[in-house]
């Protein structure tokens, strides 16, 4: 069921909580945006990364949370009324104090977004800008159609593109030294 959007209303996390359980929306600067239904290849990539990251962080303080998992950003640390509410495809959280019963308050250590044709603009522009603004140290944009992974690293508050990887590459995290993902395995998972 879709929500009734009011163009004059500034939506927050409290509105998000009141929407039907089946609603798939995020909030960008107070504006609700419908999420796309993922493809099989999209979900294959998310599944593979969830398993790979889970194995890498086994026994570590960091935790892997696949979507649906809510991440809230607020300029004034009022996470109950946050007006940027996202459900990244994958979030790595290393500070357990950021977790509450609804998800994560503030910037995870690493966020992965897997592009869908209808939402790739949001991931490449709006989320990129929000993640940069709110201090997400590392942001991966995975394009399952073109089989690429762009790794962005926060440097002085600005994202720098670290590397662009393809299917034939070993994808490496900038901040997690031994985290390596084999592109061929990731992009073929679920095919």
Secondary structure as UniProt FT lines:
FT   TURN            7..8
FT   HELIX           13..18
FT   TURN            21..22
FT   STRAND          25..28
FT   TURN            29..30
FT   STRAND          31..34
FT   HELIX           40..56
FT   TURN            57..59
FT   STRAND          63..66
FT   STRAND          70..73
FT   TURN            75..76
FT   HELIX           79..81
FT   STRAND          84..86
FT   STRAND          90..93
FT   HELIX           96..98
FT   STRAND          99..100
FT   TURN            101..102
FT   STRAND          103..105
FT   STRAND          110..114
FT   TURN            117..119
FT   HELIX           120..121
FT   HELIX           122..127
FT   HELIX           128..133
FT   TURN            134..135
FT   STRAND          138..143
FT   TURN            144..147
FT   STRAND          148..155
FT   TURN            156..157
FT   STRAND          158..166
FT   TURN            167..168
FT   STRAND          170..172
FT   TURN            177..178
FT   STRAND          180..182
FT   HELIX           183..188
FT   TURN            189..190
//
